[in-house]
Amino acid sequence: MIHRNKLSILTVNSFNEILFIIGALGMTFASLLAPLALVLVVDGLQPFFVLVYGIIITLFLPKLGEESLLKKDLIQKIIAILVIVVGTYFLNLDH
């Protein structure tokens, strides 16, 4: 794949890495300003926001991306998000 589309693959990968670094810096900065438990809870809700953004992009900007909106797939994604949210809740319980 890299031999055929070297420039486009490296461009997309570089853009992805830049976004990841910005996100990591944002998380680090947020943990300095706010209580750590609050930052981790908001971070645990990230999959919910990703699903919502994916649905919005599918409905209004289908050329940018496509999310499966079948009932079976949405139920599976919601269950996975609930597992993540519940796990985040248990990790942040005060003992």
Buried (B, 14 or more C-beta within 10 A) or exposed (E): EEEEEEEEEEEEEEEEEEEEEEEEEEBEEBBEEEEEEEBBBBBBBEBBEEBEEBBEBBEEEEEEEEBEEEEEEBEEBEEEBEEBBEEBEEEEEEE
